[in-house]
Amino acid sequence: MAVHLGSLWVVRYWDEGHSTTKFVCWQCPRLHWSAYAHTSPPVPLYLTVEGEYGWLPLRAEGVEDFAPDDPAFGLDLSDELVADLYQWSDDIDANMELYLQERDEDSDSARRGGARTTR
């Protein structure tokens, strides 16, 4: 079946006896644990940059969150951009920690540059 489909398809092999999944390799006559044993995985087509407490700053389809310098994604971002994304994520976490300690809506809004609330 894999030979019929050809190398444009990722073909996964399920071994019922061992309860494992392996992938057909189009570059050698073996099965591998990863579909990209000889190459880097493709860069995700749709990335989301999202600031959320306790999460890393990047998301992709099928991936909850990941680091900007994670080699598995092969984004090849500049060191400066990677550092900025980490700092931004750390700032969000730090601000949320302050909010959780203070529970003060006015201070939180001012820290984020928002409008003051009135009571």
C-alpha positions as CSV (number, residue, x, y, z in Angstrom):
1,M,0.0,0.0,0.0
2,A,2.8,2.4,0.9
3,V,4.6,1.8,-2.4
4,H,1.4,2.5,-4.2
5,L,0.7,5.8,-2.4
6,G,4.3,7.0,-2.8
7,S,6.6,9.4,-0.9
8,L,4.1,12.3,-0.9
9,W,2.2,10.5,1.8
10,V,3.2,9.9,5.4
11,V,2.4,6.2,6.0
12,R,2.1,5.0,9.5
13,Y,2.4,1.3,10.4
14,W,0.6,0.0,13.5
15,D,2.1,-3.1,15.0
16,E,-0.8,-4.8,17.0
17,G,1.5,-7.4,18.6
18,H,3.7,-4.8,20.2
19,S,1.2,-1.9,20.4
20,T,3.6,0.4,18.6
21,T,3.4,2.8,15.7
22,K,6.2,3.3,13.2
23,F,6.5,5.2,10.0
24,V,7.5,4.0,6.5
25,C,10.8,5.7,5.5
26,W,11.0,6.8,1.9
27,Q,14.8,7.2,2.2
28,C,15.8,3.8,3.5
29,P,14.2,0.4,3.7
30,R,13.3,0.7,7.4
31,L,10.4,1.7,9.7
32,H,11.2,4.6,12.1
33,W,9.6,6.0,15.3
34,S,9.3,9.4,13.7
35,A,8.0,10.4,10.3
36,Y,11.0,12.7,9.9
37,A,13.9,10.4,10.9
38,H,16.2,11.7,8.2
39,T,14.9,15.3,7.9
40,S,13.5,18.1,9.9
41,P,9.7,18.1,10.4
42,P,7.9,20.6,8.2
43,V,7.3,24.0,9.7
44,P,3.7,24.4,10.8
45,L,1.7,26.5,8.3
46,Y,-0.5,28.2,10.9
47,L,1.1,29.6,14.0
48,T,-0.6,31.5,16.8
49,V,1.2,33.7,19.2
50,E,-0.8,33.8,22.4
51,G,0.0,35.1,25.9
52,E,-1.6,32.9,28.4
53,Y,-0.6,32.3,32.0
54,G,1.4,29.1,32.5
55,W,1.8,28.4,28.8
56,L,4.5,28.9,26.2
57,P,3.9,31.6,23.7
58,L,3.4,29.6,20.5
59,R,0.7,27.3,19.3
60,A,0.2,25.3,16.1
61,E,-2.5,23.1,14.8
62,G,-2.5,19.9,16.8
63,V,0.0,21.3,19.3
64,E,-1.1,22.9,22.5
65,D,1.9,25.1,23.1
66,F,5.6,25.1,22.3
67,A,8.8,27.0,22.8
68,P,10.0,29.4,20.1
69,D,13.4,27.6,20.0
70,D,12.1,24.1,20.1
71,P,14.2,22.2,17.5
72,A,11.3,19.9,16.7
73,F,9.5,22.7,14.9
74,G,12.5,24.1,13.0
75,L,11.3,27.7,13.0
76,D,14.9,29.0,12.9
77,L,13.9,32.3,14.7
78,S,16.6,34.8,15.5
79,D,18.0,34.7,19.1
80,E,16.6,38.2,19.7
81,L,13.1,37.2,18.7
82,V,13.3,34.0,20.8
83,A,14.4,36.0,23.8
84,D,11.6,38.5,23.3
85,L,9.0,35.8,23.1
86,Y,10.3,34.2,26.3
87,Q,10.4,37.6,28.0
88,W,6.8,38.4,26.9
89,S,5.6,35.0,28.2
90,D,7.5,35.5,31.5
91,D,6.0,39.0,31.9
92,I,2.5,37.6,31.5
93,D,3.2,35.0,34.1
94,A,4.7,37.5,36.5
95,N,1.8,39.9,36.1
96,M,-0.7,37.1,36.8
97,E,1.2,36.1,39.9
98,L,1.0,39.7,41.1
99,Y,-2.7,39.8,40.4
100,L,-3.3,36.5,42.2
101,Q,-1.4,37.8,45.3
102,E,-3.1,41.2,45.3
103,R,-6.5,40.5,43.8
104,D,-6.7,44.2,43.0
105,E,-8.5,44.9,39.7
106,D,-7.3,48.5,39.5
107,S,-3.6,47.7,40.0
108,D,-3.9,44.9,37.4
109,S,-5.6,47.1,34.9
110,A,-3.0,49.8,35.4
111,R,-0.1,47.3,35.0
112,R,-1.6,46.2,31.7
113,G,-2.2,49.7,30.5
114,G,-6.0,49.4,30.7
115,A,-8.6,51.9,31.9
116,R,-9.3,52.3,35.6
117,T,-12.4,50.7,36.9
118,T,-14.7,52.5,39.3
119,R,-16.6,51.0,42.1
